[in-house]
Amino acid sequence: MTAGSRTLPLSFIRREPIPPAPAPALVSGPLAWARANLFSSPGNAALTLLAVLIIALVVPPLLRFLVLDAVFTGENRDACRPEVVGRPVGACWAFIANKINYFVYGSYPIEERWRANVFFAMAAIGVGWLLWLDAPRRDLGALYFFVVFPLAAYALLAGLPLAGLPTVPTSLWGGMLVTIVVSIVGIVASLPLGILLALGRRSRLPVVRLVCVIFIEFWRGVPLITVLFMANVMLPLFLPGDISVDRLLRPLVGVALFSAAYMAEVVRGGLQAIPRGQTEGANSLGLTYWQGMRLVILPQALRIVIPGIVNSFIALFKDTTLVSIVGIFDFVRTIESARIDPNWAAPTVVTTGYAFAALFYFVFCFGMSRYALFVERRLAAGQKR
């Protein structure tokens, strides 16, 4: 139909009903999640089926060894010997239960082990205070964990005769106690020292920048095992004959310096990711260099590199096993020492000891990893649009 030179649209009325549309695909629920994450493509589907096959092959034997055929009670090797109990024997958890105090405290005097328990409690309070994002006065928590706690822990564990605490030589420390001590010292020392090294490497002062670069590159270019040997064997050679360094203190210093060098590079990556406009904005507000770093730049940089920081902490926690090479009785060394006890000469004792060690390290490292993911999501919530 036309009106003059214009063409008028024709109206159309459907007389037949529209057939019903198919049900929409699931957008939520377990099936939708599996379709999106496990079977989104032929390659992902193949990898999913392969993972299921590996789980089916690995998990049942592990479950049978660790739980179903395991022995949980007993006083000696007879409890874990198949020819004695008359059935297949899996993990010998009775051995772990019998030696658990040695695994936790090493040769620390029994009557003084309450001091180690207080140390564990103080460490838990400090860690919990810092990790609880909504905790009151977290600034005091940082002061407690980085200043008060190290001093109090040293007085507790090593002894303070003036306070009635007899001296306990570090040669008697061992087990989880040493592992946690080395880890905490490395973490407490590496983070602030690493931040200072990162700032020094970006400094405009040539001498400060050169010193920091040499320090970082030297420690990052040497394996940790070499650092421990140098700290344990060579450090006393550079000191006067009447000065001796505690045998545990030597690897503690080496681990702290080694970890600080790696932490410096992680923090420097975060500083480089901050736009220059943030520094200019801090300057425009009249903030000094250190005020701008503390209030504007460092909070953003550290948020960016949370995965790298946590990865360094996890690597440090696992690397504490290397101190056993220089004669320190850490957790793994106590297991190696306990497994040769003739009273527990059973076929599965060795495997059980290392399975217990693997479980210990997995729990701590997995916990750190999951907490890092939680913090990332929490801090990233304000960045989403």
N, C-alpha and C positions, 0 to 999 in steps of 0.2 A: 504494500500500500504506500502511495506517495502523496504528499501534500506540497504542491509546487515543485521545488527542486529538492526537497528533503525526503529521506526515506524513513518512514515511521517503523519502529520495532513491532513485531507481531507477538502477541501474547500466546503462551502455550500452557495448556493444562494437561497434566498427566492423568490418564484415565485408569491405567493399570497400577496396582500397588508395587512399591519397590521391594524386591526380595530381601530378606533379612541378611545383614552383613555378618561375616564370621566373627566369633568372639575375639577380642583383642588379645594379643600375646601377653603373657605374664610380665609384669614390670617390677614385681616385688615378690619376696618369698624365696624359699630354698631353691626351687626349680629355676627361677629367674637368675638367682645368683650363680648357680652352677652353669647355666647356659652362657652367662656373660663372662665368667672367670675360668671355667674349666673346659668348656666345649665351644668356645667362640669361633674356632677355626679348626680345620683338620689337623694342623700341627699341634695346637693346644690339646685337642682331644687325644692325640697319640701320646703326648707327654703325660697327660692325666692317667691314661691307662697304664703307661709304664711305671708311673709313681705308685699306682695301686698295686701293681704286680710286685714291686720292690717291697712295699709295706707288707704284703701278704707273705713274702718269703722271709722277711727279717723279723717282724714283730712277734709272731708266734714262738719261734725259738727263744727270743729274748725274754718274753713273758714266762715261758716255761722255766728258763734258767734262773731268772731273777725273783720269781714269785712262786710258781706252782711247785717246782722241785727244790726250792730253797730250804735251808735249815736256819731257823731263827733262834733256837735255844741250844745250849750245850756248854760244857766246861772245858773241853779239849778237842783234839783232832778226831777222836772216835765219833763225835757227833756228825762229822762231815766226810766220813769214809764210807763208800758204798758197800764194801764188804762187811762193815760192822752194822750199818743200819738196814741192810738188806734191800735197798732200792736205789735207783739213780738219784744222785745228789747234785743239785744245782748250786746256786750261790750260797756261800757259808757265812750268812749274816751273824751267826753266833760268834765268829772270829771278830767281826767288827764291833759287836756289843762288848766283847771281852777286852778289846784294846782301845775302846773309844776315848778313855781318859788320856791315853798316850798320844792318840791322834790329835786331840785338842790341845793338850798342854805340853807335850814332849816330856822332858825330864824336870819340868818345873816342880819345886818341892810341894808335896801334897798339902802340907799345913799352910802353905802360902797361896794356894790356887784361888782362894777367894779374891785375891788382888787381880788375877786375870779375869775373873767373872765381873768384877767392878769395871775393869777396862772394857770388856765387851758391852756392858750396859751403857757406859759413857759414850762409846762409839755409836751404839744404836740411837741414843738420844740425839747426838750431834747430826748423824746422817738423816734421821727422821725430821729434825727441825729444819734442815736445809732443803730436803726433798718435798716437804709439805708446802705447796705453793701458797696456801692461804694461812700459814702459821703466823702468829703474832710476833712482831719484832724479829724478823729474819736477819736484820743487821746484827742483832745480838747473837743470833745463832751462828752467823759467820764468824764473829769474834770468838765465840766459844769453840767452834770446830777448828779454826786455824791458829788460835793462840792459846787459849786456856786448856783445851783438851790435850794437845801434844805435851805441854809441860806437866800436867797432872798425870798423864799416862806414863811418862818416863819415871816420875817419882813413884808411882804405884808399882810398875813392873820391875824397875831396876833397884828400887829401894831408897829410903830416905831415913838414915839412922836417927836424925834429929827428931823425926816424927814417930819414931818407934817402928819403922819398917826396915827389917834387916835387908842387907844387900843380897840380891840374887844374880849371880853371874849370867851373862847372856849365853854362855855355853850350855846352860841348862834349859834355855828356852827352846821350844820346838813346836811342831805340828801346826794346826790352824792358827795358833797364836802368832807364830812367826810370819806365816803367810799374810795374815791380816795386818800385822804391824808394818811389814814391808810395803804392802799395797797402800795403806793409809799414808805412810810417810811419803811415798812416791806421788800420791794424788795431792796431798796438802802442799808439798813443795813444788810440784811441777806446774800447777795452774798459775799461781801468782808469779813465779819466776819466768814461766813461759810468756805471760803477758808482758812483763818488763822487757824480755828479750825481743819480742815482736815489735814493741814500741821503739826499742833501741835500734833495731835493724832499719826502721823507717825514719830514724832521726836525721835531722839536717846537720848534726855535728859529725864531722868525718871520723873523729877518733872513737866516739861512742858507737857509730855505725860499724866501723871496722872491727872493733872488739866483739860486738854481738855477732857479726857475720862469721868471724873466726871461731867463736865458741860454738855456734849452732852447727856449722859445717863439720867441725872436728868431731863432735859427739854423734852427729848423724852419720858420719862416715866410718864409724867403728862399731862392730857387732857388740851387743850387750854382753855376751859371754867374755869377750876380750876386756870390756870395761870392768867386769867383776874380777877377773884375774889380776888386772892392773891394780884395782883397789885393794885386793886381798894380799897380793905378793909384793908389788912394786911400791905402793904407797909408804910402807914402813921404811923403805930404803932411802927415801927423800927426807926423813925426819931425823932429828938428833937421836942418839942412842938411848937417852934417858926418857924419851917420849914414846909411848906406845898408844896405838889406836885400837879401841875395842873391835873384836873380830866381827861382830854384827854391824857395828857402825860403818865399817868400810863399805860393804855392799849397799848399805842404805844410802850413803853419799853418792855412790856410783849410779844407783837406780834413779835417784832424784835428779841428778844432772842429765842423765841420758833421757829421761822422760821430759824434762823441761825443754830440751832442744827440739824434740818432736812437737811438743805442745806449742812452742813458739811459731813454728811454721803453720800449724793449724790456725792459730789466732791471727797470724799475718794474712792468711787468705781471707778471713772475715773482714779485716780492716781494709783490704784492697777492694772488697765488694761494696763498701759504703760510698755513695756518691760524694763528690767533693762539696756539693752544695750543703751537706750536713755540717761539715766543718766550718764553712763560711757562715752558715746560720748561727752556729754556736758562737763564733767570733762576733757576729753582729749583735748578739745579746750581751756582749761584754764579758763572756766567760773566759777565764784563763785556759791555758792549754790543758792542764790537769782536770779542771772542772768540766771542760768540754768532753774530754775523754771519758770521765767517770759518769757524766750525766747524759751524754748524747751519743757518742761514737761507740764506746765499748758495749753498752747494752745491746745495740743493734748488731754489732759484729759478732758477739758471743751467741746471739740468737741464731744467726745464720750458720754458724759452725758447730751447733750442738751435736750433730751426728759425728763430726770429726773428733770432738772432745770426748764423747762417750766411747768412740772406737779406740782412742788412745788409752782411756781408763781400762777398757776390757783387755787390750793387749798387755798393759802393765800388770793387771791382775794375773793373767796367765803366765807372763814372763817371770813371775816370782819363783816359779819352779826352778829357774836357773841358779838360784842362790845355793841349791843343794850341791852344785858342782864345786863350790869353794868351801864345803864342809859345814854349811848351815843346815840344821835339821828342820826344814820346812815340812809342810804337810805330806808331800810326796816322799820325802826322805824318811819320815816316820813309818810310812807304809812299807817302803822297801826294807827298813830295819825290822819291822814286826813280822813280815812274811817269812823270815828265816827262823822264827822261833820253832824249835823241834816239837814243842807241845801242840803246835797247830800245823803239823806237816800233813796236809790233806791236798788232794788233787786240785780243788777249786779255790783254795785260799788266795793264791796269787791273783787269779782273775777277779775274785770278789773285791780284793783290795783296790785294784785299779778301777773297777766299776764304781766303787764308792768314791774314789777321787774324781772320776769323770762326772758323777752326779753332783758332787760338791761344786766343782767349777762351773758346770752347766747352770745350776740354780743361780749362782751369783751373776754370771755373765748374761744369762737370759733376762734376769731381773733388771740389770742395768740397761739392756737393750730396749725392753718394753717400756721402762720409765722414760727413756729418751724419746720414744715415739709419742708417749702421752704428752710430754712437755712440748714437743714440736706441734702437735695438734692444738694444744692449749694456746701457745703463743701465736700460731698461724690463724687462729679464729678471728683476730682483729684485722688481719691483712686481707681477708676475703671480701669480695664485693658482690 
